[in-house]
Amino acid sequence: MKKLNKDLLQIREATIEDAHFLAEFGKNTFLEAYSYDENEENTALHLLQNFNPERIETEIRGGNVIFLIAELELKPIGYAKLIKYLKPQFNLPYEGDYMEINKVYIQKEYIGCGVGQELIGNIIQRAEKEHIEVLWLVVWADNAKAISFYKKFRFSIQGFHPFQFGKETFQDLLMTKKL
């Protein structure tokens, strides 16, 4: 694990020009984290559906999707994908506007160095400025480290939420934070 000087860490909003980087970084980070899956067809389909530069460009242009890139000395080391005004496929007892934290990907050597904390802190500040009332995310039920991380930011488990992986659907945990 690398030591991180947080003064050198910057978080910026991605532009269309970042689409190829986001696709490649996301694909590589996903494969590092979930390379154990034996179903190559599902993995290939998931990568194609989620880490396609053209899709990312379309999402950025649409205005409701925001990518935040964490850079250390101008070198990208992580990113988060947010989707504004999207409610989960799960009835929640909250009124107001929702925002999904769709992805948080960090380079392996920077996990545990505070990059994730900085990204989540930035997301919470942005959501509050935009008068978002509820942040939500889906996390793999077996990822105790991630669940613990989100609980530190006062996210709570609300139940299960479907996660589409290629042609298969899994039940992951739905976590929310009321702002």
HELIX and SHEET records of a PDB file:
HELIX    1   1 LYS A    6  LEU A    8  5                                   3    
HELIX    2   2 ILE A   16  ASP A   18  5                                   3    
HELIX    3   3 ALA A   19  TYR A   34  1                                  16    
HELIX    4   4 GLU A   40  ASN A   50  1                                  11    
HELIX    5   5 PRO A   53  GLY A   62  1                                  10    
HELIX    6   6 LYS A  108  TYR A  110  5                                   3    
HELIX    7   7 VAL A  115  LYS A  129  1                                  15    
HELIX    8   8 ALA A  144  LYS A  152  1                                   9    
SHEET    1   A 7 LEU A   9  GLU A  13  0                                        
SHEET    2   A 7 VAL A  65  LEU A  72 -1                                        
SHEET    3   A 7 LYS A  75  LYS A  84 -1                                        
SHEET    4   A 7 TYR A  98  ILE A 106 -1                                        
SHEET    5   A 7 VAL A 134  VAL A 139  1                                        
SHEET    6   A 7 GLU A 168  LYS A 178 -1                                        
SHEET    7   A 7 SER A 156  PHE A 165 -1                                        
END                                                                             
